[in-house]
Amino acid sequence: MPNLDFFASIDVGSSKIVALIADIEDNKFHVLGHATGPSLGVKNGVIVDVDSASQAIKKVIDKVNKKCNRKPKFIDINVSDLQLSTSNQNRPISFNGKTKTVTKVDVLQAIQNSSAGVMSANKKELDPVVNNFTINDEVETLPIGMEAALLGAQVHLTSVSNQAINNISQSLLLSDLGVDKIILDSIASSSVCITQEDKDRGVCLLDMGAGVSNISVFAKGGIVFSQVFNAGGNSVTNNIAQSYNTTFDEAERLKISYGMAQLDSITKDQLIKFEQIGSVEDHYLSLHELISVIEKSYKEICTLIKRSLKSEKLDRAIKGGFVVIGGASKIIHCENFLLKEFRSRSKIATINRDLVSGNENILTNTTYFSALGLLICNTPKTYLQEPDQVQKGGLFGTMQELFKL
């Protein structure tokens, strides 16, 4: 249920919470207000303490409300769950052996038919992502108005744990908010930085967050695979802390102040002063050794991803390389490191300026990409519009059409 005159999204991550308020301006989502705050009650991308999470969410919502004088009643939110399951299905429907003109009702029925299946008792299925349609075995993107005897919907299905969904709903409820849509984090992010050309060529979106890392693989025009890994920026920090017997906070300081993903040939070694647990004496570590610990940590994350892609037989489908977002991707030399590890082109994601507008600091900071992507998920589905509506309505059409669809 929309907020009638504006849109709201919130990205609840392991280390931060980001909230955005936007409206439609010049046929784009225009960000009116934004706010960030520390995340509480979240572990490995999932809310585990509802009370703490709700308090943190409420503070961020209050901050954004003060900035633009708009308080949402319903909000789009992301989910990132280690228990994520995905599949791809296409179960065509027939019209009793006859050919007919495809209608919106037919399209919805085809989507529903392809989305049906046995669901685990402890899992909740998210809204399906429609990649394409098939009409008499031919792939089409806009089926309404075409003649068909068989109509299929190629859908990407995702399911997460009931606990993850319930904790999100309860946290928002305690923050005086209702759930509009719950969307997989990597799918939300992809909607604002992965182009149709990327999807056609084959690309992997890699989100290296604090608690977890996510991947979503796109090939043959749509999303085909997603997975969440129990490793991210915090894993790197923990490895530094264990290597030098120091606290998490001190290890984080070392990573941010001196860290890089791989040793640069012009980087000279130096001794860095740091604090050890239970010691008042001065301690020093080698910069080159610190970088080695960090590089090893990033290699461990990449190894998990490579194994996953290989097991799914997708390692050769990513001809367009990797598009990277997330706080852990901001470390120096990350792109070059990933290029070396995956032997494939890697680039830091950029926002699609045809979709959103607003403060330049937001549009150039990957911290906001998931929240921006959640806004984009409100875009009307062109495959549910009549052909003349698609031509006349542009990307968004009218606001009335947006809410109706």
Protein Blocks (a to p, Z undefined) as FASTA:
>chain_A
ZZhjaccdddddfkbccddddddeehiacdfbdcddddehiaehiafblklmmmmmmmmm
mmmmmmnopacfbdcdddddfkbccddddddddeehiacdddfklmmmmmmmmmgccddf
kbccdddddfbdceehiacfblghpacfbdcdddddddddfklmmmmmmmmmmnopacfb
dcdfklmmmmmmpcfklmmnopadddddfkbccddddeehiafbdcdddbdfklmmmmmm
mmnopafklmmmmmmmmgcfbdcfklccdddddddehiabdcdddfklmmmmmmmmmmmm
mmmmmmmmmmnopmmmmmnopadedjklmpghklmmmmmmnopacddddddfklbgcdfk
lmmmmklmmmmmmmmmmpccfklpcfklmmmnomnopfklmmmZZ
